[in-house]
Amino acid sequence: MIVGTAGHVDHGKTALIRQLTGIDTDRLKEEKARGLTIEPGFAYPVVAEGIELGFVDVPGHVRFLHHMVAGSVGVDTVLLVVAADDGVMPQTLEHLQILSLLGLDRGLVAMTKIDRVDNPRRRQVREDIHTLLADTPLAGAPVHEVSNQTGEGVEALRDHLWTLAARQHDAPVQGRFRLVVDRVFTKSGAGMVVTGTAFAGRVSRDDTVRLEPSGITARVRSLRRQHRESDHARQGDRVALNLAGADVSRDVVGRGDWVVAEALETPLFKRFDADLRLLDTAHSLKHWSPVHVHLGVARYSGRVSLLEGQRLDPGEGMLGQLVLDEPVHACLGDRCVIRDPSAGLTLGGGVVLEGNPPRRGQRRSERLAWLAALVECTATAPLDLTPALKQGLQLQAGVDLRALARNANATLQALVEAVAALGGETLESREQSRAFSGETITALQGRLVETVAANHEREPSMLGIERGRLARQSLPQLPEAIARQLMERLIERGALIANGPFVALPGHRATLSEADEALWQRLEPLIAAAPFQPPRVRDLAASEGLDEARIREVLIACARLGRLYQVRRDHFYTAETVAEMAAIVQTLQQEHDRIRAAAFRDRIATGRKLAIHILEFFDKVGFTRRIGDERVIRNAEMWQ
């Protein structure tokens, strides 16, 4: 159990921990000289076999509030300290607000300096404390009256804390290892050591970990948990890691960085969606207001983008997006504190929902419903991803399970199993895992069939529609690999048929429309009249009084049906003529062992340039192979 202090400056937090544990948490020379806590301090008393208890002492001065926030990360029990002579003070309230924003809901109160006041004053301060806590998660918390000078009440407080520690059960371990770094130092004979609170997962000696944001990997040479040597540590522990690696040094890791499992794929990002909430005592927050964001143990500058309005009022909540000046590491459910950078006031806080959100459609109802489902996932500890999966299974884009696994620090296999338990189905490719409900899959496949049918009506001369084009036209919200899987299922059950790279409806036969067929009947005699020098598209357009694009459209359709060959953009030859020219090419090779453009030109009585274009067409389709200025036949059977 990790106990964190909170309270106004000079209310006796450090002295109280010294009384309880015999350990002085002030370690800096400046702290000892000034009698003022500046950095979070730590104490790990020996309690009893199998019982682990640690204390985090945070600074109370308003100037060091960011250190207070950093020290409170990872705490699971609050020890709120209120001096009897001063009573409730500004930092008492602000610390309590910050603890609530960080999700801490278990604790007790120590009323210190009772040796300085009389009994009526004690009763008054006790009433003030109960009033202060009435509308907070710590409502009804026990209040212990103690004196750090005389020792009165200390033993009872110690017994209470020791009893809570004995009852403490390890929280369920969730996800891969994540530790936020609050101290970095070098130890003689060991090398670099980082300390912090394990947010998730487990770590063991000799594990490979990754430093974020540098991306450098390191080996865990040794570790300590709760200030004791150990071979492993787990979620919720205070941990010291002795790291080794070729690139590991104090220059690549600092306070606020993260140590994560090498397998954790959560990316860094500058933008993340969050469930925002303002304190009752805060001022209104307008869209795109500048803020300071305390996340983990680091402080970042940024702006807040509101997704459900232009202003967030005191005591209210809203979905929003925090846009920071530098990249951060965070996962679903991490909590942050938002402060006013100019006034130095705590405004509220937020719960991280999703990093790198889409830049378009941020305020669409479908997107906001997805974020609301993520909010519901964070309502329990550990996270319950069922609400997000239920919501996502109904979306036309499905649930991107790999993205959700990265965001929530979950395993892909666990999500696939959860989807199956909900009656959904997961489609997987090399890089994608999308989950859908059965109803959604049926709707998506129906859209594929509808698109194919519309394409047949619009382009009857086509053998079908190419798979990639079908995916883009009918299911643009899905990765092509997933859309292709849906097509293959339709082909397997006979709802579609495959024609090479094309898919079509069963019974579809490529043909011309009535208008195109009528135009072709007029064009065919003109083309056949001069088989080796057929009229070009512009000539046919002039003779028919039509636009060139219209003529070209019909000729290309005929080429798809095998009636013509498009040798050049505006040169079309009948299939019979192409076969005749292929026979001429074969004769030339038999006579001369090589095919020369000049000889071919003379045989078909056309210009040299057009003859070369025809031979290049034969090269392109694989009938001939060019050797310098001559050719040989590659596939003699092509036009036989």
ChimeraX attribute file (.defattr): number of C-alpha atoms within 10 A of each C-alpha:
attribute: neighborCount
match mode: 1-to-1
recipient: residues
	/A:1	24
	/A:2	23
	/A:3	24
	/A:4	27
	/A:5	29
	/A:6	31
	/A:7	29
	/A:8	25
	/A:9	21
	/A:10	18
	/A:11	24
	/A:12	21
	/A:13	29
	/A:14	25
	/A:15	21
	/A:16	24
	/A:17	23
	/A:18	16
	/A:19	18
	/A:20	20
	/A:21	18
	/A:22	13
	/A:23	17
	/A:24	17
	/A:25	25
	/A:26	24
	/A:27	14
	/A:28	13
	/A:29	9
	/A:30	12
	/A:31	14
	/A:32	13
	/A:33	8
	/A:34	9
	/A:35	12
	/A:36	17
	/A:37	26
	/A:38	22
	/A:39	21
	/A:40	24
	/A:41	19
	/A:42	25
	/A:43	23
	/A:44	20
	/A:45	17
	/A:46	11
	/A:47	15
	/A:48	11
	/A:49	7
	/A:50	7
	/A:51	16
	/A:52	19
	/A:53	20
	/A:54	22
	/A:55	27
	/A:56	27
	/A:57	29
	/A:58	31
	/A:59	29
	/A:60	25
	/A:61	17
	/A:62	17
	/A:63	11
	/A:64	15
	/A:65	21
	/A:66	20
	/A:67	23
	/A:68	29
	/A:69	25
	/A:70	23
	/A:71	26
	/A:72	28
	/A:73	24
	/A:74	25
	/A:75	24
	/A:76	16
	/A:77	21
	/A:78	24
	/A:79	22
	/A:80	23
	/A:81	26
	/A:82	29
	/A:83	28
	/A:84	26
	/A:85	18
	/A:86	14
	/A:87	20
	/A:88	19
	/A:89	14
	/A:90	11
	/A:91	17
	/A:92	22
	/A:93	16
	/A:94	19
	/A:95	24
	/A:96	21
	/A:97	20
	/A:98	24
	/A:99	24
	/A:100	17
	/A:101	21
	/A:102	22
	/A:103	15
	/A:104	19
	/A:105	16
	/A:106	16
	/A:107	22
	/A:108	21
	/A:109	25
	/A:110	26
	/A:111	24
	/A:112	29
	/A:113	22
	/A:114	21
	/A:115	18
	/A:116	13
	/A:117	13
	/A:118	11
	/A:119	10
	/A:120	9
	/A:121	15
	/A:122	22
	/A:123	12
	/A:124	12
	/A:125	20
	/A:126	21
	/A:127	11
	/A:128	14
	/A:129	22
	/A:130	17
	/A:131	13
	/A:132	16
	/A:133	16
	/A:134	13
	/A:135	10
	/A:136	14
	/A:137	16
	/A:138	22
	/A:139	17
	/A:140	16
	/A:141	19
	/A:142	14
	/A:143	19
	/A:144	18
	/A:145	22
	/A:146	23
	/A:147	23
	/A:148	21
	/A:149	14
	/A:150	11
	/A:151	13
	/A:152	16
	/A:153	17
	/A:154	21
	/A:155	13
	/A:156	13
	/A:157	20
	/A:158	15
	/A:159	12
	/A:160	15
	/A:161	20
	/A:162	18
	/A:163	13
	/A:164	16
	/A:165	21
	/A:166	17
	/A:167	11
	/A:168	13
	/A:169	10
	/A:170	11
	/A:171	11
	/A:172	13
	/A:173	15
	/A:174	19
	/A:175	20
	/A:176	20
	/A:177	24
	/A:178	27
	/A:179	32
	/A:180	27
	/A:181	26
	/A:182	23
	/A:183	16
	/A:184	18
	/A:185	14
	/A:186	13
	/A:187	10
	/A:188	7
	/A:189	6
	/A:190	12
	/A:191	15
	/A:192	20
	/A:193	21
	/A:194	25
	/A:195	22
	/A:196	27
	/A:197	26
	/A:198	27
	/A:199	24
	/A:200	21
	/A:201	20
	/A:202	22
	/A:203	25
	/A:204	18
	/A:205	18
	/A:206	16
	/A:207	16
	/A:208	19
	/A:209	23
	/A:210	19
	/A:211	21
	/A:212	22
	/A:213	18
	/A:214	12
	/A:215	14
	/A:216	17
	/A:217	20
	/A:218	21
	/A:219	19
	/A:220	18
	/A:221	20
	/A:222	20
	/A:223	24
	/A:224	19
	/A:225	22
	/A:226	22
	/A:227	16
	/A:228	10
	/A:229	12
	/A:230	15
	/A:231	13
	/A:232	16
	/A:233	22
	/A:234	24
	/A:235	24
	/A:236	22
	/A:237	25
	/A:238	26
	/A:239	27
	/A:240	26
	/A:241	25
	/A:242	22
	/A:243	24
	/A:244	20
	/A:245	14
	/A:246	9
	/A:247	11
	/A:248	17
	/A:249	17
	/A:250	14
	/A:251	8
	/A:252	14
	/A:253	21
	/A:254	19
	/A:255	17
	/A:256	22
	/A:257	24
	/A:258	28
	/A:259	25
	/A:260	28
	/A:261	22
	/A:262	17
	/A:263	11
	/A:264	19
	/A:265	15
	/A:266	18
	/A:267	16
	/A:268	15
	/A:269	17
	/A:270	15
	/A:271	24
	/A:272	22
	/A:273	26
	/A:274	30
	/A:275	21
	/A:276	24
	/A:277	23
	/A:278	24
	/A:279	19
	/A:280	14
	/A:281	14
	/A:282	16
	/A:283	17
	/A:284	16
	/A:285	21
	/A:286	15
	/A:287	18
	/A:288	16
	/A:289	13
	/A:290	20
	/A:291	23
	/A:292	22
	/A:293	26
	/A:294	22
	/A:295	25
	/A:296	29
	/A:297	24
	/A:298	20
	/A:299	19
	/A:300	17
	/A:301	17
	/A:302	21
	/A:303	19
	/A:304	24
	/A:305	23
	/A:306	23
	/A:307	18
	/A:308	16
	/A:309	13
	/A:310	11
	/A:311	16
	/A:312	21
	/A:313	16
	/A:314	17
	/A:315	15
	/A:316	13
	/A:317	17
	/A:318	18
	/A:319	23
	/A:320	27
	/A:321	27
	/A:322	25
	/A:323	23
	/A:324	20
	/A:325	12
	/A:326	12
	/A:327	15
	/A:328	22
	/A:329	21
	/A:330	25
	/A:331	22
	/A:332	24
	/A:333	24
	/A:334	19
	/A:335	22
	/A:336	27
	/A:337	27
	/A:338	27
	/A:339	22
	/A:340	18
	/A:341	15
	/A:342	9
	/A:343	7
	/A:344	12
	/A:345	17
	/A:346	23
	/A:347	25
	/A:348	28
	/A:349	26
	/A:350	28
	/A:351	25
	/A:352	26
	/A:353	29
	/A:354	24
	/A:355	25
	/A:356	15
	/A:357	15
	/A:358	12
	/A:359	8
	/A:360	7
	/A:361	11
	/A:362	17
	/A:363	16
	/A:364	11
	/A:365	10
	/A:366	14
	/A:367	14
	/A:368	17
	/A:369	15
	/A:370	19
	/A:371	22
	/A:372	17
	/A:373	20
	/A:374	28
	/A:375	22
	/A:376	16
	/A:377	22
	/A:378	21
	/A:379	11
	/A:380	11
	/A:381	11
	/A:382	14
	/A:383	17
	/A:384	15
	/A:385	21
	/A:386	17
	/A:387	16
	/A:388	20
	/A:389	27
	/A:390	20
	/A:391	19
	/A:392	23
	/A:393	26
	/A:394	18
	/A:395	15
	/A:396	16
	/A:397	18
	/A:398	23
	/A:399	23
	/A:400	18
	/A:401	26
	/A:402	20
	/A:403	19
	/A:404	21
	/A:405	22
	/A:406	20
	/A:407	22
	/A:408	25
	/A:409	23
	/A:410	21
	/A:411	17
	/A:412	16
	/A:413	12
	/A:414	11
	/A:415	20
	/A:416	19
	/A:417	14
	/A:418	16
	/A:419	22
	/A:420	14
	/A:421	10
	/A:422	13
	/A:423	13
	/A:424	21
	/A:425	19
	/A:426	21
	/A:427	17
	/A:428	14
	/A:429	12
	/A:430	6
	/A:431	9
	/A:432	18
	/A:433	19
	/A:434	22
	/A:435	27
	/A:436	27
	/A:437	25
	/A:438	14
	/A:439	11
	/A:440	18
	/A:441	19
	/A:442	12
	/A:443	12
	/A:444	20
	/A:445	19
	/A:446	14
	/A:447	15
	/A:448	21
	/A:449	20
	/A:450	14
	/A:451	18
	/A:452	21
	/A:453	18
	/A:454	12
	/A:455	16
	/A:456	21
	/A:457	12
	/A:458	11
	/A:459	17
	/A:460	18
	/A:461	21
	/A:462	22
	/A:463	22
	/A:464	25
	/A:465	22
	/A:466	17
	/A:467	20
	/A:468	14
	/A:469	13
	/A:470	23
	/A:471	23
	/A:472	14
	/A:473	14
	/A:474	19
	/A:475	20
	/A:476	13
	/A:477	13
	/A:478	18
	/A:479	17
	/A:480	19
	/A:481	17
	/A:482	19
	/A:483	23
	/A:484	16
	/A:485	14
	/A:486	18
	/A:487	23
	/A:488	17
	/A:489	13
	/A:490	17
	/A:491	17
	/A:492	11
	/A:493	9
	/A:494	12
	/A:495	16
	/A:496	21
	/A:497	20
	/A:498	20
	/A:499	12
	/A:500	10
	/A:501	11
	/A:502	16
	/A:503	22
	/A:504	25
	/A:505	20
	/A:506	12
	/A:507	8
	/A:508	16
	/A:509	14
	/A:510	17
	/A:511	18
	/A:512	18
	/A:513	16
	/A:514	9
	/A:515	9
	/A:516	18
	/A:517	14
	/A:518	11
	/A:519	16
	/A:520	18
	/A:521	10
	/A:522	12
	/A:523	19
	/A:524	15
	/A:525	11
	/A:526	16
	/A:527	19
	/A:528	16
	/A:529	11
	/A:530	12
	/A:531	19
	/A:532	20
	/A:533	18
	/A:534	17
	/A:535	20
	/A:536	16
	/A:537	20
	/A:538	16
	/A:539	15
	/A:540	20
	/A:541	18
	/A:542	12
	/A:543	11
	/A:544	14
	/A:545	9
	/A:546	12
	/A:547	13
	/A:548	17
	/A:549	12
	/A:550	13
	/A:551	22
	/A:552	20
	/A:553	12
	/A:554	20
	/A:555	26
	/A:556	19
	/A:557	22
	/A:558	23
	/A:559	18
	/A:560	17
	/A:561	16
	/A:562	11
	/A:563	16
	/A:564	22
	/A:565	21
	/A:566	17
	/A:567	18
	/A:568	14
	/A:569	10
	/A:570	16
	/A:571	19
	/A:572	25
	/A:573	26
	/A:574	21
	/A:575	15
	/A:576	15
	/A:577	16
	/A:578	20
	/A:579	15
	/A:580	16
	/A:581	21
	/A:582	22
	/A:583	15
	/A:584	17
	/A:585	27
	/A:586	18
	/A:587	15
	/A:588	18
	/A:589	16
	/A:590	11
	/A:591	10
	/A:592	10
	/A:593	14
	/A:594	19
	/A:595	26
	/A:596	18
	/A:597	20
	/A:598	14
	/A:599	16
	/A:600	21
	/A:601	18
	/A:602	12
	/A:603	14
	/A:604	15
	/A:605	12
	/A:606	13
	/A:607	12
	/A:608	15
	/A:609	11
	/A:610	17
	/A:611	22
	/A:612	16
	/A:613	15
	/A:614	23
	/A:615	25
	/A:616	19
	/A:617	17
	/A:618	22
	/A:619	17
	/A:620	13
	/A:621	11
	/A:622	14
	/A:623	20
	/A:624	23
	/A:625	19
	/A:626	17
	/A:627	10
	/A:628	6
	/A:629	9
	/A:630	15
	/A:631	21
	/A:632	20
	/A:633	20
	/A:634	14
	/A:635	12
	/A:636	15
	/A:637	8
	/A:638	11
	/A:639	14
	/A:640	7
